[in-house]
């Protein structure tokens, strides 16, 4: 399995604290059936700054540690970029790292409480530069939870989305779990990833989440998500299903 979002790089954000912790995380990932992870440290989320050149150097180093420890896990380049007004300038300054540094996809994080008014414009501008933003864990965004039509609009604009495996299996509560299902029901989810931070409560739960999806939707839906991660890794475009709009509430019922 391929995990396109996790915090396995040591000492750069609220994920792995040190190399040993990264090795423990890697072992857990491999045990759960993961063969490739994208190391996606936070960037500009009001607390952490991790620019492209630093991430590349750290990924090379961690990759060597995994080889020395004989861990069959390939690390890929990535970054979890918090949306900000100067994002395009950061891109010009080579601070932004797209997945595998291919200039095609990037993980884009919204603030947890809201969707900035310029989000749609930013998606448009990124697309113009050939970069498709993948909005990470939309199911955990308060504004989207209250107004899912906003998410439909962002996907219509051309953004892709990634649901977090822990949300799918209920680790963030029932409300976020049922919103995750609703996002999938409306064909607004394109990837599933762990967003793992440790080997504890925010670990590598991709396998469990795929099991849940298979039980709920059938194996085809699991294949859809897995195939999209593979296409992404090969530098190809993921499959995009036609998004289904949210219907108006009738007598307070969806
Ligand atoms: Fe993350």
Boltz pocket constraint, residues with backbone or C-beta under 6 A from the ligand:
constraints:
  - pocket:
      binder: B
      contacts: [[A, 5], [A, 6], [A, 7], [A, 40], [A, 80], [A, 195]]
      max_distance: 6.0
